[in-house]
Amino acid sequence: MLTRAATYEEVRRGFDWAIPARLNMAAQTLAHPPEQVAILDLSAGRHEVTYGELADMAGRLAFALSSRVRRGDRVGVLFSQDAWCAAAHIAIWKIGAISVPLFKLFKRDALDSRISDSGLELVVTDAEGAAMLGDLAEAVLPYDLPAGDVPMADTASEEPAVLIYTSGTTGKPKGALHAHRMLTGHLPGVELSHDFLGQEGDVLWTPADWAWIGGLFDVLMPGLALGVPVVAARLPKFAAKEAARICQEGGVRNVFFPPTALRMLKAADQSIAGLRSVASGGEPLGAEMLAWGRSAFGVSINEFYGQTECNMCVSSCGALFEPLGGATGKAVPGFDVAVIDEAGKATAAEGDIAVKRGAASMMLEYWGNPVATGEKFRGDWLLTGDKGVMEGDVIRFVGREDDVISSGGYRIGPAEIEDCLMTHPAVATVGVVGKPDALRHEIVKAYVVLKDGAKATEAELQDWVKARLASYSYPREIAFLDALPMTVTGKVIRKELKARATGESA
């Protein structure tokens, strides 16, 4: 855990990974008194799952799997927010196998691609998941298992433990293979983004599904490792009032809201009382959203940054420094994050946001893809694929490499324009891309979804941006949509908007 101090600099100087050579994430998640509450399940009434019960669930499942699964085998986990989701991953790690999270909203092709690529044969799931799988893999239902347990596998901290597929925002999903040190690697960023998570009375929740790294390793597993009760509450579709209800009923004090959820809460003018910390990551937030968050939640929203390949590497922390509107935050203790040039050297100009090797949450490799693995690194630096600028020790996000717009000699990041449009009272959400243009190379094109019942014209929104940002960066074209294309994790798929804009110019 982080050593709490008065300043960010002191916290950073006082941190050391100190990762042992032998480590198993299953042991990390269960290292608390058996009577202590681990998971508070609100999906059907209210059910408290203690660490003792969770250990028993994982032990019985590990025993059942041990005769069929060898060390290093891949085993799928297909649950939503459910205590068995946690138990399944823990059981798989306990026997030295590799867990592969799968998502309940996947269609057959998405499941097939991940199952085939990872080479797994068994998936631990429920009856709904078994029906989804069909003949793709054998379903293992963990209920009504006989008593039994197995010894904790003596795994190395560098031994593979989990294979998580990217959400596919920039191409075909790739499998990021992570080691048992992965959970340790997430802890400092999770603690920092929740103003030192682990204080008395803390209770953690996210609407993000536990099939994704944001739900599984930003919330569930760190909560278990730190002894912070984690709320399980399935939301078939995010709704502002339902989110507020869950926070109230679960006594939630610490919440991770993805940016899309925050925008929906803002559009519904939904406040939530009783929170001690709110974290958000996945897309940058603007100053307007941060100001609204303080009003709606009574606390500063702490932005964090990372990706499936190397997560929780940058964060804000209201307990240590003021919110940084338009900036991502500072490097989490234990991470060396820089903006580098083509030669792999740190630069004061715009460049590639990169993380130096040695970070505990960094992947081992892309599964079965040495070419993509090699392309992900530049010397000792893992390339995030994002462009940014260093301002002192603060990382300011510009945009994904493929998202930055080149217009009339200017390089324009879409996030700033999106943030500005989001401040308009009629706008629910927005996506901004570059549209090919013979004169300017590209022009800024905005795709806007209006709030229910709200009205706004193209000229009105253009004037709104002109009055607030640089004159060259306003959207020269605006189209109104009923919904934006989103990944299953709630990120805007700009490549689809880009393809749409390119088709319009053809």
N, C-alpha and C positions, 0 to 999 in steps of 0.2 A: 504494500500500500504506500501511497504518497505520505511523506512527512509534512504535516501542515505547517506553514510558515506565513509570515506577514506579506511577503512579496513573491512574485513569480520567479524572480532570479534565485531567491533562497530555496524555493521548492525544487527548482531545476538542479541547482548545485547539490542538493541533498539526496538526489535520486540515483539509484544503481539497480540494474536489472537483477543481478545476483541469481541467475537462473541455474538450478542444479543440473548436473549431467543426466540424472534419471528423473523423469517427471511424467505423470499421467493426469490428464485433465479430469478424469472421473474422480480421482482422489481429491483434487482441488475443489470440486463442486460439492462434495459430501462432507467436508471437514468441519462440521458444526455439530452441536449437541443434537441427539436424535429427537428430542421433544420440541426443538425450535421450528417455527413455521418457515417452510421453504417457498411454497407456492400457494397463493390464495386464488382458488378457481371460482370465478363468478359466472361461468358459462351456463350453469344450470343450478340456480340457487347460490349457495355459499358453502364452499368446501375447503377446509384448510388441509394441505398436504405437508406433513412434517419431514424433516431431513431423514428421520428413521424410516418413515413410510416410503420416501423416494428411494432410499438405499435398498429397501426390500424389493420394490418394483424393479429397479435396475438389476439387482442380484438375481432375481428369478428369471428375468429375460436373458441376462448374460449366460446363465446356466443352460437355458433352452437353446441358445445360439451356439454355445461352445462346441457342441458335437458336429456342427455343420459349417462353422465359419473358422477359417484359419487366420492367423496373424497377417495383417496387410490386406485381407479381402475387403472389398467395398460392400457396404450394406446401406440401403436406402432408408430414409425416415420420412414418412408422408403423414404428417399431422398438422393441424392448425395450432392455435394456442391451447395446449392440453398438457397436463402433467406427464402423460405418457410420451409426449414429444421429448421432454427433458430426460425421462428415464431411458428412452431408446438410445439417444446419443451417448448417455453415460454408460449404458450396458455395452455398447459397441466399443467404446474406448477402453472399457475395463478389460475386454478380452484381447486388446491390441489390434482390433480391426479399424477400418476407416469409415466414418459415417458420411453419408451423402444426403444433405437436406433436399427435399422435393416439396413442391408447392401445390396446394389443393386446387388452385385456379388454373393450373396447367391443363391444356388440352392434350390429346393423345400424342401428337407430333412432338410437343415440347417435352413430355415425359420420355418418349421413345429416344429422343436425341441424347438426353442426359443418361438414361439407363444404358444405352448402347455404348456411348463414349466412355463411361466409367467402368463398364464391364461388370456391373453388379447383377446378382441373381436373386437376392432376397430383399424385400422391402418391409420394414416394420410399419404397420398402419392399422387403421380401423376398417369397419365394414364398408364405409363410403369410399375410402381409399382403395380397398381391394376391388371394388366395382370399377373404379377408374383405371386401375392397372390392367385388368383383363388378362391377356396372355403375355404382357410385356415382361413381367417378373413375378416370382412367387411372393404372395402376400403372407406375412407373419403377423397374426393378431396376438397381442401380448396379454390378453385377458385370461383369467382362470388358469394361470400357469402353476404347476406344482412347486412346492417349496424347493429352494436350492440356491446355490451361490457358487462363485468361482473366485480364486485368488486374484488380486489386482495384478494385471500384467506389468512386468518390470520394463517399462518403455523408456527410451531415451527422449530427452526434451526435443531432439531434432527428428524424431521418428514421425512419419506421417500419421495423422489422426482424423482429418476432416477434408473433404473435397467439396468446395462450394463453387457453384457456377455463377459467372457474372450475369447481370441482368440483360446484357445485350444491347446497351444503348449505342455502342459504336461498332457493332458487327456481331458475328455469330457468337453465342455464349461460349466462354472458355472455362475449363475447370481449374480453379486455383487450389493447389494442393498445399495444405497447411500442416504444421507440426504441433506436437503437444505444448510447445511454448506459446502457442497462439493466444490462449486465454490470458496468460500472464501479460502478454503484449498488449492486450486491450485494457487492462485494469487502470493504468495511470490516466489514459484519455477519458475513460468512463467516469472515474473519480473527479477529474478536473472539470468535465462538462456539466457535472451535477454539484459544483461547489463543494467538493470533498464528500462524495457519496459514502454512506456508511455511518452516518450520524444516527443517534437514537431516534426512533420513530420513523425512519425512512422506509418508504414502500414504493416500489418501482413498477411502472407500466409503460407500454407502448402499443399503439394500434397496429404497428408494423408486424407482419406475420413472422413467426419464428422460423420459417423456412429460409429467410434471407439473413445475410450477415448483420443487418441493422437490428433485427429482432433477436437473433440467436446470440450474437456476440457483443452487441452494444447494450443489451438488456438482460436476457435470460441467464446466460452462463456467468457473466460478471456479478449479477445480483446474487446468484447461488454461491459463488466463490467468496463474496464479501459478506455473506450472511444477511443480505437485504431481502425481505419478502418480495416476491415477484407476483404481480396480478396476472392471471390468465383470463382473458375475456374476448371471445370471438366476436368480431364485427363483420358480418357478411359484406357490408358496405359501410364505409365511414360516414358517420352522421354526427354533427356537432353536439346535439343534445345528448345522444347516447354516450359520447366521449365524456361529457361533463358528468353524466350519471355514474359511469364506471369509476371515475375519479372520486366521486363522493361516496359511493357504496364501498369502494375498496380502501378508503382512507389513503389514497395515493398522494404522496408528497413529492415524488420525482417522476417526471414523465419525459419520454422522447417522442416528440411530434415531428414527423417528416414535414418538409416545407408545404407539400400539397395539403396536408391536414391543417396546418396553420392557416393557409389561405382560406380553407373552407370554414374554419372557426371564425376567422375575421369577417368573411362574407356574411356569416350568420350572426355576427356581433355577439358571439358566445364568450362569456367570461367564465373562469374556473377559479374558485377560491380554495385556499388551504395548501397550495403548492409551495414547496421550498425551492425546487429547481425545475427548469424547463430546458431541455437540450434539443437541438435540431441539426440535421446534417443531410447531405445529398445534393442540395442546390443552395447557392448563396441567398441570404436574406438581405433586404435593404434596410436603410435607416427607418423608413416608415413602418415596416413590419416589426422591427425591434421596439419602436416607440409604442405601437399598438400592444405588443406583447406585455410590456411593463404595465400598461393600463389594465389589460384583461386578466393577467395572472398575478400581478403584484410583485413579479420578479423579472430580472433580465433574462432573455433567451440567450443561452450559450450556444453559439454555433460551433460545430466541429467538422472536421474534414478527414476523409480517407476513402478507401475503395476496397473492393473485395480482395485485391492483391496485397494491400498493406493498409490496414484500417486504423482509425483513431490516432492519427499522427499529428494533427493540428487541432487546437481547440481554444475557444474563449473561456473565461472563467470570471464571472461577476464578483466572486469573492476576492479576486486578486487584482483585477484591473477593469476599467470601464469598458462597456460594450463598444465594439469597433464597427460602426455602421459601414457596410460596403467592404469590409475586410473579413477574412476567414478566421484569423486568430493567430496564436503563437505556437511554435513547435511544442508538442507534449514532451515533458521530461522523459529522457531515454531515446528520443528521436532526433536525428540530425536532418532537418528539412531545409532545402535551399532552392533558389531559382537559378538554373544553370543555362549556359549557352551551348552551342553545337559542339564545342570542344570539351564539355563536361566541367567547365569552370563556373564558379559563382559569378553572377552578373547583377549590376544595379539596374539594368534595363529589363524590359519584358523578356521572359524566357520560359523554360520548362520547369514546372514545379516537380521536384524530385526528392526522394528519400534515400538516405545512405544505407548501404547494407549494414546489418547488425541489429536492426530493429526487430523486436521479438514478434510483432504481428505481421511480419513480411512473409509472403508465401515461399515455399520451397521451389516451386516451378509450376508451369502450366502442364496439366496432366496430358501426357502423351504428345506434347507439342514443343519440342526443343527449339524450333525456329521462332515461334512466338515468344518463348521464354527469353531467348537471346535478344530479340528486338525490344523487349521490355526494359532492358538495362543499357545504360551508357556508362561503361567503366564500373565504378563502385556505386552508381546511382540507379535506383529504380525510377523509371519515368512514369508519372501518373497519367500523362496524356493531356494534362491541363496546362494552360498558360497562366502566368502570374507575375507579380512584381513584389520584391522585398522592400519594405519600408521600415528600416531599422530591424527589429526582430518580429515584425508583423508581416504575414503573408497575405497579399491582396489578390484575390482570384479574379482573373480576366475572363476566362471561358475555356471550354475544351478546345484542343488544337483545331479540330474540324469546325468549331462553332464560331470562331473569331471572324468578324466581318471586315473585309478590306474594301473601303468605299472612298473614292476620290483622294487616295493617298493616306487616308486615316485608317487605323486599326481600331475597330469598335467591338467591345465585349457586349454580348446580348444581355447579360444579367442586369447591368445598370439600367438599360431601357425597360426591361421587364419590371424591375423594381419601381421605376418611375410610373409606369402605366398602372401598376397595382395600387398606387396611391389615389387613383381616380375613383370616386365613390361608386361608379357604375360597373367597374371591372371586377370580375370574379377571379380570372386567371388569364395568363397570356404566355405566348411563346414567340420568340423573336429569332429570325434567321436572316442570312444574306440571300438576296435574289439576284441572279446574273443580270448585268446591265452593260450595254455596249459602251456607254459614256464613262460611268464611274467604276467599272469592273463589277461592283455589287451595289445594291441599294438595301437599306434596312426595310425588312418586311415584318410586320407584326400580325399574329393571329390571336384574336381576342375572344374570350368567352365572357359575356356580360352576366351580371347577377340576375336572378329571376325578376322579371318585371321592370328591369332598368333599361334605360335608353341612352345611347351616345352615338355620335356621328364620327366618321373618319376624321373630318376637319377638327372637330372638338378635341379628339384625343391627340392629334398631331400638335395642335396648339398647346395642349397640356405639357407635352414633352419639350417643345421648343422653349417654353417659359422656364423650364427647370434644368435642362441639360444643354450640352454644346449644340450649336446650331447645325452642325454637320451630322449629328447622330439621331435626329428624329426619324421615325418611320415614314418613309415616303409613300408606302402603301400599307393599308390596314384591311384585313379581312375578318369578318365576324363568323365564328363557328359555334356550334352547339356544345362541342367538347373537343379537348386537345388529345392527340394520341399520347398515351402514357404507357410506361412499362408497368409490370405487375407490382413494382416497388413504389410507384407513384411519381416517377421522374418523367418529365416531358421528353418525348422521343423527337429530338430536333431533326434527326436525319430524315424522318418522314415529312416533317414540315419543309425541310430543305428540298426534298424530292418534289414536293407539291409546288413549291415556289419555282423550282427549275422548270417543271413542266408548264407552268403558267407563262414562262418567258419564251418557251420554244415556239 
